[in-house]
Amino acid sequence: MINSTTEVARTMGRRLVIAEQAVLRAMRSRLVDDRGEGVISMAIAILVIAALGVAMYAVFQGVGEAAGDKATESINNIGG
């Protein structure tokens, strides 16, 4: 009777160790998978903002050139 109880306790102990190791492996893999997530998101955000900046600069240059051309034309009309 004592031997069978001891054997059951050992078997349960082994199962608990195996379950604990499985939980630890799952936690480690979850933590490893999420590393770098913030860095990637930040890089994407920076690229989007840079693209918006380039588009705004191009629009600003076009507006500036158009305004300059219109001002030059108005000045030439006054003198002529």
PLY file of the C-alpha trace (Angstrom):
ply
format ascii 1.0
element vertex 80
property float x
property float y
property float z
element edge 79
property int vertex1
property int vertex2
end_header
0.00 0.00 0.00
2.75 2.45 0.88
4.69 1.61 -2.29
1.69 2.28 -4.53
0.97 5.59 -2.76
4.60 6.62 -3.12
4.55 5.67 -6.79
1.36 7.70 -7.37
2.96 10.71 -5.66
6.08 10.37 -7.80
3.98 10.11 -10.96
1.97 13.19 -10.02
5.18 15.04 -9.19
6.63 14.21 -12.61
3.44 15.37 -14.32
3.53 18.64 -12.39
7.15 19.22 -13.40
6.30 18.52 -17.05
3.31 20.88 -16.88
5.43 23.57 -15.22
8.07 23.26 -17.91
5.43 23.52 -20.64
3.99 26.67 -19.06
7.46 28.21 -18.74
8.27 27.38 -22.38
5.00 28.96 -23.51
5.67 32.10 -21.47
9.23 32.38 -22.80
8.12 31.99 -26.41
5.38 34.59 -25.90
7.85 37.07 -24.45
10.38 36.43 -27.20
7.75 36.84 -29.93
6.73 40.31 -28.74
10.23 41.70 -28.56
10.80 44.42 -31.11
7.10 45.05 -31.70
7.36 48.64 -30.49
10.44 49.31 -32.59
8.74 48.09 -35.75
5.61 50.14 -35.05
7.71 53.24 -34.42
9.63 52.73 -37.67
6.39 52.45 -39.63
5.04 55.60 -37.98
8.24 57.51 -38.83
8.05 56.40 -42.46
4.42 57.51 -42.74
5.21 60.91 -41.23
8.23 61.30 -43.54
6.04 60.54 -46.58
3.50 63.13 -45.44
6.32 65.64 -44.99
7.57 65.06 -48.54
4.05 65.48 -49.93
3.52 68.69 -47.97
6.86 70.08 -49.18
5.97 69.33 -52.81
2.60 71.08 -52.43
4.27 74.04 -50.71
6.81 74.36 -53.53
4.04 74.26 -56.15
2.01 76.92 -54.35
5.09 79.10 -53.92
6.02 78.88 -57.59
2.47 79.60 -58.71
2.26 82.62 -56.41
5.63 83.86 -57.64
4.63 83.50 -61.28
1.35 85.32 -60.66
3.13 88.15 -58.82
5.68 88.53 -61.62
2.91 88.62 -64.22
1.00 91.27 -62.24
4.13 93.42 -61.88
4.87 93.17 -65.61
1.28 94.19 -66.42
1.56 97.30 -64.23
4.72 98.49 -65.97
3.52 97.83 -69.46
0 1
1 2
2 3
3 4
4 5
5 6
6 7
7 8
8 9
9 10
10 11
11 12
12 13
13 14
14 15
15 16
16 17
17 18
18 19
19 20
20 21
21 22
22 23
23 24
24 25
25 26
26 27
27 28
28 29
29 30
30 31
31 32
32 33
33 34
34 35
35 36
36 37
37 38
38 39
39 40
40 41
41 42
42 43
43 44
44 45
45 46
46 47
47 48
48 49
49 50
50 51
51 52
52 53
53 54
54 55
55 56
56 57
57 58
58 59
59 60
60 61
61 62
62 63
63 64
64 65
65 66
66 67
67 68
68 69
69 70
70 71
71 72
72 73
73 74
74 75
75 76
76 77
77 78
78 79
